[in-house]
Amino acid sequence: MLQESIISRAIIERYFEKLKGCLQVDVAIAGAGPSGLVAAAELASAGFKVLVLEKKLSLGGGIWGGGMLFNEIVVDNGGKAILEDSGVSCHSYNPTLFTADAVETASALVFRARKSGAVILNTVEVEDVVLRHGRLAGFVINWSPVTLAGLHVDPLAIEARVCLEATGHPLEVLKVLLRKNDIILSTATGGIMGERSMTADSAEQLVVENTGCVFPGLYVSGMAANAAHGSPRMGPVFGGMLQSGRKAADLIRKELEASNGQNH
Ligand SMILES: Cc1cc2nc3c(=O)[nH]c(=O)nc-3n(C[C@H](O)[C@H](O)[C@H](O)COP(=O)(O)OP(=O)(O)OC[C@H]3O[C@@H](n4cnc5c(N)ncnc54)[C@H](O)[C@@H]3O)c2cc1C
């Protein structure tokens, strides 16, 4: 017999087992857009303990709406290879560009990240950071409905060996880090340089170049990387975002492996 209280108990027990299991992780990722999801899948596949925090109910960031709600996306050859690794069908548009269905892309990237072993908590917002000895040591988190309702509720915190900001245009983590602390970022000015107007071709290259560590313990990927380093937006072309996620995963994996080596 289906008993209501047992259904509730199953959800509560399983959720809190999941939550307790990710209070200390190798990598915490703020934002589940294309770059954050690719980074999560690749780091979890490499055996690291990965937590993804997404403030919205649904994951996928800006993928779903394609361009202006026309739900198709455009990628280059590099992006196509990453999409095909996730099982997405890409269709040749011209010799160098491919299109993919936005709904298929978003759902496949979410599915791959989860099946690779990343734990995903949706409706959880990163509202601040944990700083320890001049290094980012984790994220301060709260339910996004708490923020939406304007409730005065204290957050909780999770610890991570490395954090990745993949929050897209808003760059919420770096903004709070700079606002509350007297620190200098690894950007040309030492601060947040701000996103520039659309220039698709250079933005696609720069988003990969800009992906990297901006403060001890904190990496940026995707639009957050371009916003941090003063580079342009690129609109609904996603190859650079996907490659940025792959590059972030690669850099973080190298840092974690080097620190594992030092601890042995
Ligand atoms: C609502 C929205 C509107 C966009 N509009 C445009 C546009 O007009 N023009 C354009 O060129 N690009 C736009 N983009 C971005 C565009 O789609 C990008 O090309 C691409 O999606 C960026 O990928 P990304 O990996 O940087 O992250 P995004 O796709 O931007 O996803 C970032 C994710 O991080 C989440 N997030 C943000 N802050 C927090 C936080 N504090 N804690 C937890 N999660 C957080 C967001 O909810 C989102 O799901 C938009 C993206 C979004 C989400």
The ligand as an SDF file (V2000), in Angstrom:
LIG
                    3D

 53 58  0  0  0  0  0  0  0  0999 V2000
   18.7580   34.1740  -18.1360 C   0  0  0  0  0  0  0  0  0  0  0  0
   19.8860   34.2530  -19.1320 C   0  0  0  0  0  0  0  0  0  0  0  0
   19.8550   35.2240  -20.1370 C   0  0  0  0  0  0  0  0  0  0  0  0
   20.8690   35.3050  -21.0850 C   0  0  0  0  0  0  0  0  0  0  0  0
   20.8200   36.2880  -22.0350 N   0  0  0  0  0  0  0  0  0  0  0  0
   21.8090   36.3840  -22.9420 C   0  0  0  0  0  0  0  0  0  0  0  0
   21.8020   37.4010  -23.9190 C   0  0  0  0  0  0  0  0  0  0  0  0
   20.8680   38.1890  -23.9800 O   0  0  0  0  0  0  0  0  0  0  0  0
   22.8380   37.4790  -24.7990 N   0  0  0  0  0  0  0  0  0  0  0  0
   23.9050   36.6240  -24.7280 C   0  0  0  0  0  0  0  0  0  0  0  0
   24.8510   36.7540  -25.4910 O   0  0  0  0  0  0  0  0  0  0  0  0
   23.9230   35.6510  -23.8040 N   0  0  0  0  0  0  0  0  0  0  0  0
   22.9020   35.5030  -22.9250 C   0  0  0  0  0  0  0  0  0  0  0  0
   22.9230   34.5390  -21.9550 N   0  0  0  0  0  0  0  0  0  0  0  0
   24.0370   33.6490  -21.8710 C   0  0  0  0  0  0  0  0  0  0  0  0
   24.1730   32.7710  -23.0800 C   0  0  0  0  0  0  0  0  0  0  0  0
   23.1330   31.9080  -23.1520 O   0  0  0  0  0  0  0  0  0  0  0  0
   25.5240   32.2120  -23.0300 C   0  0  0  0  0  0  0  0  0  0  0  0
   26.0520   32.1270  -24.3100 O   0  0  0  0  0  0  0  0  0  0  0  0
   25.6680   30.8710  -22.3180 C   0  0  0  0  0  0  0  0  0  0  0  0
   24.4730   30.3020  -21.8690 O   0  0  0  0  0  0  0  0  0  0  0  0
   26.5710   31.1440  -21.1360 C   0  0  0  0  0  0  0  0  0  0  0  0
   26.9360   29.9590  -20.5860 O   0  0  0  0  0  0  0  0  0  0  0  0
   27.5690   29.9000  -19.1580 P   0  0  0  0  0  0  0  0  0  0  0  0
   28.1200   28.5460  -19.0050 O   0  0  0  0  0  0  0  0  0  0  0  0
   28.4730   31.0680  -18.9630 O   0  0  0  0  0  0  0  0  0  0  0  0
   26.3660   30.0440  -18.1490 O   0  0  0  0  0  0  0  0  0  0  0  0
   24.8310   30.4960  -18.2870 P   0  0  0  0  0  0  0  0  0  0  0  0
   24.1500   29.7820  -19.3850 O   0  0  0  0  0  0  0  0  0  0  0  0
   24.7560   31.9730  -18.2630 O   0  0  0  0  0  0  0  0  0  0  0  0
   24.2720   29.8750  -16.9310 O   0  0  0  0  0  0  0  0  0  0  0  0
   24.6810   30.3380  -15.6660 C   0  0  0  0  0  0  0  0  0  0  0  0
   23.8500   29.6390  -14.6240 C   0  0  0  0  0  0  0  0  0  0  0  0
   24.2860   30.0640  -13.3530 O   0  0  0  0  0  0  0  0  0  0  0  0
   23.1520   30.2400  -12.5230 C   0  0  0  0  0  0  0  0  0  0  0  0
   23.5260   31.1630  -11.4520 N   0  0  0  0  0  0  0  0  0  0  0  0
   23.7630   32.4880  -11.5560 C   0  0  0  0  0  0  0  0  0  0  0  0
   24.1130   32.9910  -10.3620 N   0  0  0  0  0  0  0  0  0  0  0  0
   24.0970   31.9660   -9.4840 C   0  0  0  0  0  0  0  0  0  0  0  0
   24.3700   31.8450   -8.0950 C   0  0  0  0  0  0  0  0  0  0  0  0
   24.7270   32.8990   -7.3570 N   0  0  0  0  0  0  0  0  0  0  0  0
   24.2380   30.6250   -7.5030 N   0  0  0  0  0  0  0  0  0  0  0  0
   23.8720   29.5440   -8.2260 C   0  0  0  0  0  0  0  0  0  0  0  0
   23.5860   29.5970   -9.5540 N   0  0  0  0  0  0  0  0  0  0  0  0
   23.7170   30.7880  -10.1770 C   0  0  0  0  0  0  0  0  0  0  0  0
   22.0780   30.7690  -13.4740 C   0  0  0  0  0  0  0  0  0  0  0  0
   20.7790   30.5480  -12.9610 O   0  0  0  0  0  0  0  0  0  0  0  0
   22.3580   29.9480  -14.7280 C   0  0  0  0  0  0  0  0  0  0  0  0
   21.6310   28.7490  -14.7710 O   0  0  0  0  0  0  0  0  0  0  0  0
   21.9290   34.4080  -21.0130 C   0  0  0  0  0  0  0  0  0  0  0  0
   21.9520   33.4360  -20.0040 C   0  0  0  0  0  0  0  0  0  0  0  0
   20.9430   33.3480  -19.0710 C   0  0  0  0  0  0  0  0  0  0  0  0
   20.9900   32.2930  -17.9830 C   0  0  0  0  0  0  0  0  0  0  0  0
  1  2  1  0
  2  3  1  0
  2 52  2  0
  3  4  2  0
  4  5  1  0
  4 50  1  0
  5  6  2  0
  6  7  1  0
  6 13  1  0
  7  8  2  0
  7  9  1  0
  9 10  1  0
 10 11  2  0
 10 12  1  0
 12 13  2  0
 13 14  1  0
 14 15  1  0
 14 50  1  0
 15 16  1  0
 16 17  1  0
 16 18  1  0
 18 19  1  0
 18 20  1  0
 20 21  1  0
 20 22  1  0
 22 23  1  0
 23 24  1  0
 24 25  2  0
 24 26  1  0
 24 27  1  0
 27 28  1  0
 28 29  2  0
 28 30  1  0
 28 31  1  0
 31 32  1  0
 32 33  1  0
 33 34  1  0
 33 48  1  0
 34 35  1  0
 35 36  1  0
 35 46  1  0
 36 37  1  0
 36 45  1  0
 37 38  2  0
 38 39  1  0
 39 40  1  0
 39 45  2  0
 40 41  1  0
 40 42  2  0
 42 43  1  0
 43 44  2  0
 44 45  1  0
 46 47  1  0
 46 48  1  0
 48 49  1  0
 50 51  2  0
 51 52  1  0
 52 53  1  0
M  END
$$$$
